[in-house]
Amino acid sequence: MIEVYRGSINTWECDEMGHMNVRFYVAKSMEGLAEFAHAVGLEHAFRAGGPSTLRPRDQHIRFMREAKAGEPFTMVAGVLEVSESSVLLYQQIDHMSGEPCASFRTWVDHVDVSTGFAFAWSPETRARLEALKTEAPAACAPRSIDLSIQPRASAKLADADAIGAPVIGRGVVLPNQCDLNGRMMAEFFIGRVSDSIAHLLRPWRTQLASQAEARGETVRMGGAVLEYRLVYRRWPRSGDRFVIRSGRGFQKEKTHSFVHWIMDPDTGEAWCTSEAVAVALNLETRKIMPATPEMMRALADVAPDGLSL
């Protein structure tokens, strides 16, 4: 694998949980992707006026260790698979200690900027991609999300309406959130969900904290995402609207998942569908808080099932 990023974590990249927010993991992975583009002969891919670019289509992220302000880290990348016009890219963020912080498995398309459609690699780029083939470390493999499951063919607002999936977020894409080609940058998909999740989970977490306090525990309630999968379906431009609808995935004693659809309210089509695996976290002890059977039932009331990636 080759090094594609070296830096550290800024205070303003950390959220109320005290660790780097998920959007900045994706932002750094995209910066690493731009460096990777140079390594395979696509120096124009992230420059204004370039004929083609690299665009993520299906991305899995596993968060393994917290990343806090001031901590230095590096990112390496390699190729797991190559197809005619796409590559399965592996990226790994490592702390200075050498411990892995996060891993990414991303299907990246080689896209014509003018049409938005994927097209074949040149023979030279294909050869460079093949030369960078590697194997991902087993310790960084997906755990709770099955990547063999194919995303649904389409996701429509009518599907969310049919099961009563709640609205947790709403807004408009801003000019400073778009790239040189006028499309929303990848980190704002996951970032908008991160901004909105409190509307879904705050009441449930408040009840969970109250139960813990009744047991004599000191609790400052929060949460942490362990894994994420995002299917990037369409790329909005500045001024495009979005609405986020959410449903329940699986429920276990210590982990749970939610499916989030970022939708275009004007067309009823999905911009992005995603699934997040998370835990409830006591911020005083930095330990996972298991849910009682009562709270697991309460979690089922937060959002209906029926949405899928």
C-alpha positions as CSV (number, residue, x, y, z in Angstrom):
1,M,0.0,0.0,0.0
2,I,1.1,3.6,-0.6
3,E,0.8,6.5,1.8
4,V,-1.8,9.0,0.7
5,Y,-2.2,11.3,3.7
6,R,-0.2,12.5,6.7
7,G,-1.5,15.0,9.2
8,S,-3.3,15.5,12.5
9,I,-6.7,16.1,13.9
10,N,-7.9,19.6,14.5
11,T,-10.1,20.6,17.5
12,W,-12.8,22.0,15.2
13,E,-13.0,18.5,13.5
14,C,-14.2,17.0,16.8
15,D,-17.8,16.9,18.0
16,E,-19.6,16.9,21.3
17,M,-18.4,13.3,22.0
18,G,-14.8,14.5,22.0
19,H,-13.6,12.6,19.0
20,M,-13.3,13.4,15.3
21,N,-16.7,13.6,13.6
22,V,-17.6,11.1,11.0
23,R,-17.7,13.7,8.2
24,F,-14.0,14.5,8.6
25,Y,-13.1,10.8,8.2
26,V,-14.8,10.9,4.8
27,A,-13.3,14.3,4.0
28,K,-9.8,12.8,4.7
29,S,-10.6,9.7,2.7
30,M,-11.5,11.9,-0.2
31,E,-8.2,13.9,0.1
32,G,-6.4,10.5,0.2
33,L,-8.4,9.5,-3.0
34,A,-7.1,12.7,-4.7
35,E,-3.5,11.7,-3.8
36,F,-4.2,8.2,-5.0
37,A,-5.4,9.6,-8.3
38,H,-1.9,11.0,-8.9
39,A,-0.4,7.6,-8.3
40,V,-2.4,6.0,-11.1
41,G,-1.9,8.8,-13.7
42,L,-5.1,10.8,-13.1
43,E,-3.5,14.0,-12.0
44,H,-6.4,16.0,-13.5
45,A,-9.1,14.1,-11.5
46,F,-9.6,16.7,-8.8
47,R,-8.6,19.8,-10.7
48,A,-10.9,22.4,-12.3
49,G,-11.6,21.6,-16.0
50,G,-10.4,18.0,-15.7
51,P,-12.2,15.7,-18.2
52,S,-12.8,12.9,-15.7
53,T,-12.9,12.4,-11.9
54,L,-13.1,9.7,-9.3
55,R,-16.4,9.4,-7.5
56,P,-17.4,7.0,-4.7
57,R,-20.4,4.8,-5.3
58,D,-20.6,2.3,-2.4
59,Q,-18.5,2.9,0.8
60,H,-18.0,0.9,4.0
61,I,-16.3,2.5,6.9
62,R,-15.3,0.8,10.1
63,F,-14.3,3.0,13.1
64,M,-12.0,1.1,15.4
65,R,-10.3,3.5,17.8
66,E,-11.2,7.1,18.8
67,A,-9.4,9.9,17.1
68,K,-9.0,13.0,19.4
69,A,-7.8,16.5,18.8
70,G,-4.1,16.9,18.3
71,E,-3.4,13.3,17.5
72,P,-1.2,12.7,14.4
73,F,-2.1,10.0,11.9
74,T,-1.4,8.6,8.5
75,M,-3.5,7.0,5.7
76,V,-2.4,4.3,3.3
77,A,-4.3,3.0,0.3
78,G,-4.3,0.0,-2.0
79,V,-6.5,-1.8,-4.5
80,L,-8.6,-4.8,-3.7
81,E,-10.4,-5.2,-7.1
82,V,-10.4,-3.6,-10.5
83,S,-13.2,-3.7,-13.0
84,E,-13.5,-2.0,-16.4
85,S,-14.4,1.4,-15.0
86,S,-14.3,1.0,-11.2
87,V,-11.9,0.1,-8.5
88,L,-12.5,-1.2,-5.0
89,L,-10.2,1.0,-3.0
90,Y,-8.9,0.1,0.5
91,Q,-7.8,3.0,2.8
92,Q,-6.7,2.7,6.4
93,I,-6.1,5.5,8.9
94,D,-3.4,4.6,11.5
95,H,-2.5,6.4,14.7
96,M,1.2,7.2,15.3
97,S,1.4,4.1,17.5
98,G,0.6,2.0,14.4
99,E,-2.8,1.0,15.7
100,P,-5.5,1.2,13.0
101,C,-8.1,4.0,13.7
102,A,-10.5,3.4,10.7
103,S,-10.7,1.5,7.5
104,F,-12.5,2.2,4.2
105,R,-13.6,-0.1,1.4
106,T,-15.0,2.1,-1.4
107,W,-16.1,1.3,-4.9
108,V,-14.9,4.2,-6.9
109,D,-16.1,5.0,-10.4
110,H,-14.0,6.6,-13.1
111,V,-16.6,9.3,-14.2
112,D,-16.8,11.6,-17.2
113,V,-17.3,15.0,-15.7
114,S,-19.6,16.2,-18.6
115,T,-22.0,13.3,-18.5
116,G,-21.7,11.9,-15.0
117,F,-21.3,8.4,-16.4
118,A,-18.5,5.9,-15.6
119,F,-16.2,4.9,-18.5
120,A,-13.3,2.6,-18.9
121,W,-9.8,3.1,-17.5
122,S,-7.0,3.8,-20.0
123,P,-4.6,0.8,-20.4
124,E,-1.9,2.8,-18.5
125,T,-4.2,3.6,-15.6
126,R,-5.5,0.0,-15.5
127,A,-1.9,-1.3,-15.3
128,R,-1.1,1.1,-12.4
129,L,-4.2,0.0,-10.5
130,E,-3.3,-3.6,-11.0
131,A,0.2,-2.9,-9.7
132,L,-1.3,-1.5,-6.5
133,K,-3.3,-4.6,-5.6
134,T,-3.1,-5.6,-2.0
135,E,-5.0,-7.5,0.7
136,A,-6.8,-5.8,3.5
137,P,-5.8,-6.8,7.1
138,A,-8.3,-9.3,8.6
139,A,-8.4,-7.3,11.8
140,C,-9.9,-4.3,9.9
141,A,-12.7,-6.3,8.2
142,P,-16.4,-5.4,8.4
143,R,-18.1,-6.8,11.4
144,S,-21.8,-6.0,11.6
145,I,-22.5,-5.0,8.0
146,D,-22.7,-7.6,5.3
147,L,-21.1,-6.2,2.2
148,S,-22.4,-9.1,0.1
149,I,-26.0,-7.7,0.4
150,Q,-26.8,-5.7,-2.7
151,P,-28.4,-2.3,-2.2
152,R,-32.0,-1.9,-3.2
153,A,-32.6,-0.9,-6.8
154,S,-34.3,2.3,-5.8
155,A,-35.5,4.3,-2.7
156,K,-38.4,6.7,-3.0
157,L,-40.1,9.0,-0.6
158,A,-43.3,7.1,-1.1
159,D,-41.6,4.0,0.4
160,A,-40.6,6.1,3.5
161,D,-44.1,7.5,3.8
162,A,-45.6,4.0,3.6
163,I,-43.9,2.9,6.9
164,G,-44.1,6.3,8.6
165,A,-40.3,6.8,8.7
166,P,-39.7,10.0,10.7
167,V,-38.1,13.1,9.3
168,I,-34.9,13.7,11.2
169,G,-33.2,16.3,9.0
170,R,-34.0,18.9,6.3
171,G,-32.0,21.5,4.5
172,V,-30.4,22.9,1.3
173,V,-27.0,22.2,-0.2
174,L,-24.8,25.3,0.2
175,P,-22.2,26.6,-2.4
176,N,-19.3,25.9,0.0
177,Q,-20.3,22.3,0.3
178,C,-19.8,21.6,-3.5
179,D,-16.6,20.5,-5.3
180,L,-15.0,22.1,-8.4
181,N,-17.5,20.3,-10.6
182,G,-20.4,21.8,-8.7
183,R,-21.5,18.6,-7.0
184,M,-21.9,18.2,-3.2
185,M,-18.8,16.8,-1.6
186,A,-19.0,13.3,-0.2
187,E,-18.4,14.2,3.4
188,F,-21.7,16.2,3.6
189,F,-23.8,13.1,3.0
190,I,-22.7,11.5,6.3
191,G,-22.3,14.9,7.8
192,R,-25.9,15.9,7.4
193,V,-27.0,12.6,9.0
194,S,-24.6,13.3,11.9
195,D,-26.2,16.8,12.3
196,S,-29.7,15.3,12.4
197,I,-29.4,12.1,14.4
198,A,-30.2,13.8,17.8
199,H,-33.8,14.4,16.5
200,L,-34.1,10.6,16.4
201,L,-32.1,9.5,19.4
202,R,-32.2,12.2,22.1
203,P,-35.5,11.0,23.8
204,W,-34.3,7.4,23.8
205,R,-30.8,8.3,25.2
206,T,-32.4,10.4,27.9
207,Q,-34.4,7.5,29.1
208,L,-31.4,5.2,29.0
209,A,-29.4,7.7,31.1
210,S,-32.2,8.0,33.6
211,Q,-32.2,4.2,34.1
212,A,-28.5,4.2,34.6
213,E,-28.7,7.0,37.2
214,A,-31.4,5.1,39.0
215,R,-28.8,2.3,39.4
216,G,-26.4,4.9,41.0
217,E,-24.2,5.4,37.9
218,T,-22.9,8.8,36.9
219,V,-23.9,9.2,33.3
220,R,-23.1,11.8,30.6
221,M,-24.9,10.2,27.7
222,G,-23.6,10.1,24.1
223,G,-23.0,7.6,21.3
224,A,-20.5,6.4,18.9
225,V,-20.7,5.0,15.4
226,L,-18.8,1.7,14.8
227,E,-19.6,1.1,11.2
228,Y,-21.2,2.8,8.2
229,R,-22.2,1.9,4.7
230,L,-23.2,4.6,2.2
231,V,-24.6,4.1,-1.2
232,Y,-24.1,7.3,-3.2
233,R,-26.9,7.4,-5.7
234,R,-27.1,10.9,-7.1
235,W,-25.0,14.0,-6.5
236,P,-26.9,17.2,-5.6
237,R,-25.8,20.7,-6.6
238,S,-25.9,24.0,-4.7
239,G,-29.5,25.0,-4.0
240,D,-30.8,21.4,-4.1
241,R,-33.0,20.4,-1.2
242,F,-32.8,17.3,0.9
243,V,-34.8,15.6,3.6
244,I,-33.6,12.7,5.8
245,R,-35.9,9.9,6.6
246,S,-34.8,7.1,9.1
247,G,-35.8,3.6,10.0
248,R,-34.6,0.9,12.4
249,G,-32.1,-1.7,11.4
250,F,-31.1,-4.5,13.8
251,Q,-31.2,-4.3,17.6
252,K,-28.8,-6.0,20.0
253,E,-28.0,-5.5,23.7
254,K,-24.9,-3.4,23.0
255,T,-25.3,-2.4,19.3
256,H,-28.1,-1.2,17.1
257,S,-28.4,0.1,13.6
258,F,-30.4,2.7,11.7
259,V,-31.0,3.1,8.0
260,H,-31.0,6.7,6.8
261,W,-32.3,7.9,3.5
262,I,-31.2,11.3,2.2
263,M,-34.0,12.2,-0.2
264,D,-34.7,14.8,-2.8
265,P,-38.1,16.2,-1.8
266,D,-38.7,17.7,-5.3
267,T,-38.3,14.4,-7.2
268,G,-39.0,11.8,-4.5
269,E,-35.7,10.1,-5.4
270,A,-32.8,9.2,-3.1
271,W,-29.5,11.2,-3.1
272,C,-28.0,8.6,-0.8
273,T,-29.0,5.6,1.3
274,S,-27.0,4.4,4.3
275,E,-26.8,2.2,7.3
276,A,-25.0,3.1,10.6
277,V,-24.1,0.7,13.4
278,A,-23.8,2.5,16.7
279,V,-23.6,2.1,20.5
280,A,-24.8,4.2,23.4
281,L,-21.8,5.6,25.3
282,N,-21.2,6.8,28.8
283,L,-18.9,9.8,28.2
284,E,-17.8,9.7,31.8
285,T,-16.3,6.2,31.5
286,R,-16.0,6.0,27.7
287,K,-17.7,2.6,28.1
288,I,-20.6,1.1,26.1
289,M,-24.0,1.1,27.9
290,P,-25.9,-2.1,27.3
291,A,-29.7,-1.6,26.8
292,T,-32.2,-3.3,29.0
293,P,-35.0,-5.3,27.4
294,E,-37.3,-2.4,28.1
295,M,-35.0,0.1,26.4
296,M,-34.6,-2.2,23.4
297,R,-38.4,-2.2,23.1
298,A,-38.3,1.6,23.4
299,L,-35.7,1.8,20.7
300,A,-38.2,-0.1,18.4
301,D,-40.6,2.8,19.0
302,V,-38.1,5.4,17.9
303,A,-38.4,4.5,14.2
304,P,-40.1,1.7,12.3
305,D,-38.4,-1.0,10.4
306,G,-38.9,-1.5,6.7
307,L,-36.2,0.8,5.2
308,S,-33.2,-1.0,3.7
309,L,-29.9,0.1,2.2
